[in-house]
Amino acid sequence: MHSFHYREGKLHCEDVDLARVAQEFGTPLYVYSAGTILDHYSRLDAAFAAGRIRPSGGLAPLDHLICYAVKANSNRAILSLFAKEGAGFDIVSGGELFRVLAAGGDPAKCTFAGVGKSREEIEYALEQRVYSFNVESEAELDYIDQIAASKGARAPVALRVNPDVDVTTHEYISTGRSENKFGIALDHAAAVYERAAKMPNIDIVGVQMHIGSQIIETRPFVDAIKKVAPLVRELKSKYGIKFFSVGGGVGIVYESSFVSGSSGWWKEEGPARHQLSIQQYVDAILPPLREAKLRILLEPGRLLVGNAGVLLTRVRYLKQTGQKKFAIVDAGMNDLIRPALYHSYHEIVPLRESQRGGERDKIDIVGPVCETGDFFARDREMPELRESDLLAIMSAGAYGFVMASNYNSRALPGEALVRGDKFALIRKRQTNKDLIRGEFDAAL
Ligand code: LLP
């Protein structure tokens, strides 16, 4: 479900006309729907809380904590939405921890992941008393033990195990295979836990896994949970671990997220469009998880925010070269790198619906950056576009702004949040002065 729809021919986010937001804050601009984010969060939370209670059966709700994967979208205003819901956070750097705290998040609900934590980051996380360090190697475990000792602290630790399952997703975002850099091999994990148990400043608190991102089938999640389950049982009886974190990775619809209908345009759900619904995901993973009889942690990122954001951009020029037509827009690969980096598909729609009718033409939608890879769509069938038309690049709420850069010395775009009929700027567009802030003439 998302809250982007046409009303009287104008693309709205919740009850706000997106053209007004573009007018007020300029383009390129990320716009997020608070309602969509909260809806996704509460549906996931409710599906878990309800467990699989059926009128006939009496299963108890499952103790769980949703740790939003901050890397997907780390704007303070977004984090604050989750913090107010009582969510936990999956963080991967000291910077993310800092952001979570600034947004009012609870460090005691933070899990700190990542293969290359620095001394400063480990010290900071110890001081803030995070819920768990998700440890990715023996070297890191030794290092955390040492640092905890030097601070007279104890470090709560879960090992990230690598279940070595096959996942159909882009190779850059598949993480659960043995050839990836992530985690500790499943058959070696028990031995590492044994070492950890002997370390004076380590508390074993859980076990974690994450198999990849943008996964649109339940099988790999279930396979991975089943593969790790015997270890989970062993750890529970030997060390009394408190939680089993199943990571994130649930995919969303990027393609055809709108379908035409009498009442306008809405988001299509269901297997026909390869979406894994929240309920399908929970229904699939709950039975094997119930057996663990442990607190379950989830680390969704994209699922919660992906379809909740769009990147608004304006057509600057139209251009024809040979057989090809181009619309050059004011957003570039520096603003949204996913198409260039993963060849990922993002639906692109005009803000004025009337433009959708009539002839459709194949066109490349490209940015102003000096690279051939700077495209958002290639040979995309679009309604006729005109210069200065506004477009929305859909499903840009996850891994959009957070992966933006200043390449070509382009200022980072602004970000806005919509809630009901209100909207507000949640990040100012950078200025040229911002571009050189912190740079010095070396005067050598
Ligand atoms: N937990 C861990 C340990 C992770 O590494 C990740 C994502 C997540 C949770 C959240 O995964 P999600 O639920 O969002 O799939 N930039 C790429 C995605 C990289 C994902 C990295 N890890 C993209 O734009 O598709």
Residues whose N, C-alpha, C, O or C-beta is under 5 A from the ligand:
A	BS01	LLP	A69 A72 A113 I173 H210 G212 S213 Q214 G247 G248 G249 V250 E299 P300 G301 R302 L303 R338 Y399
